[in-house]
Amino acid sequence: DIQLTQSPSFVSASVGDRVTVTCRASQGISTWLAWYQQKPGKAPNLLIYGASSLQSGVPSRFSGSGSGTDFTLTISSLQPEDFATYYCQLANIFPYTFGQGTKLEI
Amino acid sequence: EVHLVESGGDLVQPGGSLRLSCAASGFTFNSYWMHWVRQAPGKGLVWVSRIKTDGTTTTYADSVKGRFTISRDNAKNTMYLRMNSLRAEDTAVYYCAREGVAGLDWYFDLWGRGTLVTVSS
């Protein structure tokens, strides 16, 4: 099975900072990658699909890039509501694995 | 407005059984593949199972294969997860999620709020 490894697992940042989270696949997956945001006690929320397409309603400060094995999620200017955990997901390839998560803390 | 609402989570003893439900509203349920995803307390997301629009195709994670059964009733706009031979490691919040597709892209674009299953004696 294809594995996804996110880095870092934890990141501390401040409002206004630019933050980048990385997701690396154990083998090439083209652009079959999605990113989700999850806040404590809430369901995940889709941010990015197809590695770089912004889901409708998601603020433009979120962006995704990459193809093959290396992918990034970037938040250009952190807002207070962005402090959450972020997951990448192997899209449309069984077993639809999630990365282990990156917790973004103040 | 579109919604998914899970129910059926409970405290159950090891070896016991439980059936979860996922009620959909606000969209054409029978047009979408549906999935279950779980999250153990303080842990990450783990995909569990999926079912085709008409229920004819199902797929499971190795960790639940042979113990869990996914099904759906399109007349009731509801998906189910029957869980047998439950183990402590099945303790988690179980989410249902809708599979969205845009061209060649694929994602989970709608999630329920989850239902908690606790397996303990």
Contacts between the chains, C-beta under 8 A, distances in Angstrom:
chain1	res1	chain2	res2	distance
A	31	B	105	7.8
A	32	B	106	7.1
A	34	B	106	7.7
A	34	B	107	4.4
A	34	B	108	7.3
A	36	B	45	7.7
A	36	B	108	7.5
A	38	B	45	7.7
A	42	B	113	7.5
A	43	B	95	5.8
A	43	B	111	3.9
A	43	B	112	6.4
A	43	B	113	5.6
A	43	B	114	6.0
A	44	B	37	8.0
A	44	B	45	6.5
A	44	B	95	7.5
A	44	B	108	7.4
A	44	B	111	5.7
A	45	B	111	7.4
A	46	B	100	7.9
A	46	B	107	5.5
A	46	B	108	6.3
A	46	B	109	5.2
A	49	B	100	7.7
A	49	B	102	7.1
A	49	B	105	4.9
A	49	B	106	7.3
A	49	B	107	3.9
A	49	B	109	7.9
A	50	B	102	7.5
A	50	B	104	7.4
A	50	B	105	3.7
A	50	B	107	7.9
A	53	B	102	7.4
A	53	B	105	6.3
A	55	B	107	7.6
A	55	B	109	7.0
A	87	B	44	6.7
A	87	B	45	5.7
A	89	B	45	7.7
A	89	B	107	7.7
A	89	B	108	7.5
A	91	B	105	7.1
A	91	B	106	4.6
A	91	B	107	5.9
A	92	B	105	8.0
A	92	B	106	3.6
A	94	B	59	6.6
A	95	B	47	5.8
A	95	B	61	5.7
A	95	B	62	7.7
A	96	B	35	7.5
A	96	B	47	4.2
A	96	B	50	7.7
A	97	B	47	7.0
A	98	B	44	5.9
A	98	B	45	4.2
A	98	B	46	6.8
A	98	B	47	6.9
A	99	B	44	7.5
A	100	B	44	5.1
A	101	B	44	4.7
A	101	B	45	7.6
